[in-house]
Amino acid sequence: MKWRSSLLLVTIALFLGGFILFYERKRPTSEETESSAKRLFDFKSDEIRWIEIDRDGTLERFEREKSTLPEPRSGSAPSAKREETAGSFGGSSKKWMMVKPAKDKADGFLVDSLADRLSGLESKRALDTPAAAPPDDQAGLSPPRFRIRFDAGKGPVSLLAGREAPATGGVYFRIDKEPASAGGGASRQRARTYLVGRELVGSLDRSPAEWREKQLIDVAALDLGEATVVRPAGTLRFRRQGEDWRLAEPIDDEAQGSKVQGLLSSVTGLRAEAFHETAEVASKAGLQQPAHRVRLARRDGQPAGELLIGNPVEGNSDRLYASAAGREGIAEVHKRILEEIDADAESFRARRLFTISEFEARELKLESKGEKLSLSKVEKPEGGGPGEWKATIPSGLKPKADAVEQTLRSLLEIEADSIVGPARDLPAYGLDPPAARAEVAEAQPSKKEVVRFGKQAPGVGKLYALKEGRSYILTVPSSILDRFTVKTYR
């Protein structure tokens, strides 16, 4: 029976060893324990609801937006005050509002960084006795260099930040006690003074304008479904059709997606170089009847923002006055935005005949001078490498893969030399019936694009072309027809 005893002892030893290992892994390291002991607060940065900074009498206050407050920690019952606050402020996103000295969107990155510094604030040294701490006026605590107040869900906390302590790399700092009541009749005891890292004070030393969100419109270009640009040269209107952009005004035509997306990215990414109170510059900003106006809508049709651009800034010809819906005051922006807004309407029209991607193409059909070619890409089993092109017309043809890929690439990348005009009298251009025809389809049968090729156009090496579904005749290089013969693929 000795073997049973031995087995039992081994089992117990393994169990104890596993328990000790698990327990030790859960225990904080010595560095973590030391850091926790130095931390002055026990809350997470996303629990901070509002922050105030008082610098030389200038008060800056930031509040989280509605509907972003975190839930109370497990086991804690929300107080009436917390429930009231939850209806007004936000939580763990970067959606911060500046409410003083101006009411505007705040720079979420900067305010979140400040919240992180507050929640992780550590003491370099506690000055426990009056003898260890200098007088408040010498420490820069009376009056304080900065007064910081915030609420992390347990009531307001007030902090004082003073001067740097010589030869320490730290700043005098105090957690100021709050009065017991609004009347504040009871006298306060002297609070403990600490030395903390200078990083917190460095993050506070900003003007009100630096705390404001510089990006004037809060929407991504990829989320837009429509854009209207009113300008002296005539209104432009773009409308998304699926994932492609169309030009709806001044004419209805396919748009050059990359150029439209570039314009909208510049508008939505436009940043303020400076801010002014409206009353300061309203008379000279030219925003009552702006020369340029951009209205944006999301894919679901909901308004996404409006940008007004007015006169040049006095004394700085590189900047223009601008304002955005929902933003306080008037901003200065760089004038380069007008280079894209004032671009010729013709430059936004699509020049490419196909919008299908080379990697998505699964069928290719060509017709020219009585010859027909029909090719399909057969996918190999997963992990079996790229698909293989096979011919259904003519039967028996084993097409060269590189030749098919070259033709496909040439078709999908071909661009029009010019846009001739509306698609009328097609027989006169040799487009009905066409001299040649190309069809490219994706895996989904509903995504198919067809282009007709017609007669030679004026100029060397050009011919007329028409994309089915598009209302304008184009001219393209005639060399593309060299790829339409069956012998090219043998």
Order of alpha helices (4+ residues) and beta strands (2+ residues): alpha-alpha-beta-beta-alpha-beta-beta-alpha-beta-alpha-beta-beta-beta-beta-alpha-alpha-beta-beta-beta-beta-alpha-beta-alpha-beta-beta-beta-beta-alpha-beta-beta-beta-alpha-beta-beta-beta-beta-beta
